[in-house]
Amino acid sequence: MRPKVLVTREVFQETLDYLVRFFEIESNQSDAPLTPAQLANRLADKEGALTTLSERVDAALLAQCPQLKAVCNIAVGFNNIDLKACQAHGVMATNTPGVLDDSTADFTLALILATARRVTESEAWLRAGQWSGWKLKQFLGTDVHHATLGILGMGRIGQAVARRARGFDMTVLYHNTRRLSAEVEKSCHAAYVSMDELLARADILTLHMPYSPATHHIIGAKELARMKSTAILINAARGGVVDDQALIEALQQGRIGGAGLDVFENEPKLDPRFPGFKNVALTPHIASSSEATRRNMAMLAAENLVAALTTGKPPNLLNPPV
Ligand code: DGY
């Protein structure tokens, strides 16, 4: 008998073709997000799960899934998974690091350019049929080239953003819980500064840290007040690292130049005030969503699941071996 696994959301056919070689699969290809009760019900007889950030894996769920041995997230972020609860229930948890760094960094540059050069705002205006002719002062934006880019969170994705910034002749400053080696700093052409200095000097501040209690609202009212009134804030990391209410107040009061946001608190519910700001570019959590990268993420998660249930040693294990 092959182990039973649940695929919680729609995945690519090749992901299913691979998994079916090892497992008996139940797959939610209809893609409707499962409620906690539906998830518990479907996982009750499963040994493994291929999950996404829309499923919460916590002690309450795990208590109802006695056979579960592995939860493999199709995401590098894993704030939807309670690792302590997994450990307590003997469940391996994995993520998909590495495969989405470049696509997410590319998209970060897209958000920077869209916000600074008013791409989404002017496109919406054009589509609405409002263009009557070229004007010298039409949609004056902010230059990205030679601007000072502040990167908060300098892991793989932050470093990939820094390398791209070089092509725009930007000055790159960063702050991170740990300072990088001199060699890595040199390869990224990035200078380490304090959080205070980062906030004060950045023309564009971009965030690249995981969400955790330690990073909850790492950008709040106090931090926004330290930023230049012309500065642009970019968040393609996670909702919750920015205090959305504080950001909205800063935008309302003109205390910040603009924002490029791919992630939000309470996703997928968008605070209705965000679309009202012309100086905010909005996208629906798609920073890693190139076709190739999403395929790679799904396949890496599937490989983690196969390794977890066949060898007990998945390559991207997040919790200590159980
Ligand atoms: C991740 O990998 O954490 C992304 O946010 C998923 O899109």
Residues whose N, C-alpha, C, O or C-beta is under 5 A from the ligand:
A	BS01	DGY	I74 A75 V76 G77 A237 H285 S288
